[in-house]
Amino acid sequence: MLYHDDPGEAFFHYFARIIREGIANKAITDALVSSLNIDAGRSEVARDFWRGINNLLARAQQSGSVRADARIEDIKVLLIGILQATGDGGTFPDRIVSILCDGLRG
């Protein structure tokens, strides 16, 4: 596990890592997509995953690294959208991830 002193760096690093891992392993993308449709209480793992990202987001926003109006729902759409658009076994979309991150910066 990597540690970042800067909350923005931690958020953006993790955001890109989820995309990289999801592209390399379709099961991750499938799990993220299905996590949006779970019944309350059915998947503690999914809740913990999204709660962790939400905590990173909040810390990055408090530091001014991420725009204040970004919500966890936005992050879910961005992550799942890019993973579904990239497809199986695609290459990491550096330019697209850079554009997304630039749009999220505070």
C-alpha positions in Angstrom: 0.0 0.0 0.0 1.2 3.4 -0.9 1.0 6.4 1.4 0.6 9.9 0.2 1.0 13.0 2.5 -1.1 15.0 0.0 -4.8 14.1 0.1 -5.2 15.2 -3.6 -2.3 13.0 -4.7 -3.8 10.1 -2.7 -7.2 10.5 -4.4 -5.9 10.9 -7.9 -3.5 8.0 -7.5 -6.2 5.7 -6.3 -8.7 6.9 -8.9 -6.1 6.0 -11.7 -5.2 2.7 -9.9 -8.9 1.6 -9.9 -9.1 2.2 -13.6 -5.8 0.4 -14.3 -6.8 -2.6 -12.2 -10.3 -2.7 -13.7 -9.0 -2.7 -17.2 -6.6 -5.5 -16.3 -9.3 -7.6 -14.6 -12.9 -7.5 -15.9 -14.1 -9.0 -12.6 -13.3 -5.7 -10.9 -15.4 -3.7 -13.5 -18.2 -6.2 -13.1 -18.1 -5.9 -9.3 -18.2 -2.1 -9.5 -21.1 -2.1 -11.9 -23.0 -4.6 -9.7 -22.2 -2.6 -6.6 -24.5 0.2 -7.8 -27.5 -2.2 -7.8 -27.1 -3.9 -4.5 -29.7 -4.0 -1.8 -28.9 -2.3 1.4 -27.0 -4.7 3.7 -26.2 -7.2 0.9 -22.6 -6.2 0.2 -20.5 -4.8 3.0 -17.5 -5.0 0.8 -19.1 -2.7 -1.8 -20.2 -0.3 0.9 -16.7 -0.3 2.4 -15.1 0.3 -1.0 -17.3 3.3 -1.9 -17.0 4.6 1.7 -13.2 4.5 1.3 -13.3 6.4 -2.0 -15.7 8.9 -0.5 -13.3 9.5 2.4 -10.4 10.1 0.0 -12.7 12.5 -2.0 -13.6 14.4 1.2 -10.0 14.8 2.3 -8.9 15.9 -1.2 -11.8 18.4 -1.3 -10.9 19.8 2.2 -7.3 20.3 1.0 -8.6 22.1 -2.1 -7.2 19.5 -4.5 -10.6 18.4 -5.8 -13.4 20.7 -6.7 -15.9 21.2 -3.9 -19.0 20.3 -6.0 -17.8 16.8 -6.9 -19.9 14.1 -5.2 -19.3 10.3 -4.8 -22.1 9.7 -7.3 -20.0 11.6 -9.9 -17.0 9.5 -9.1 -19.0 6.3 -9.4 -20.2 7.4 -12.9 -16.7 8.4 -14.0 -15.0 5.3 -12.8 -17.6 2.8 -14.1 -18.1 4.7 -17.3 -14.4 4.7 -18.2 -14.1 1.1 -17.3 -17.1 0.0 -19.4 -16.0 2.2 -22.3 -12.5 0.8 -22.3 -13.6 -2.8 -22.5 -11.8 -6.0 -21.9 -8.0 -6.1 -22.0 -7.7 -2.5 -23.2 -4.7 -0.4 -22.6 -4.7 2.2 -19.9 -6.2 5.4 -21.3 -3.6 7.9 -20.0 -5.0 10.9 -21.9 -8.6 10.2 -20.8 -7.7 9.7 -17.2 -5.6 12.9 -17.3 -8.6 14.8 -18.8 -10.9 13.4 -16.1 -8.5 14.3 -13.3 -8.0 17.8 -14.6 -11.8 18.2 -14.6 -11.9 17.1 -11.0 -9.1 19.4 -9.7 -10.0 22.2 -7.4 
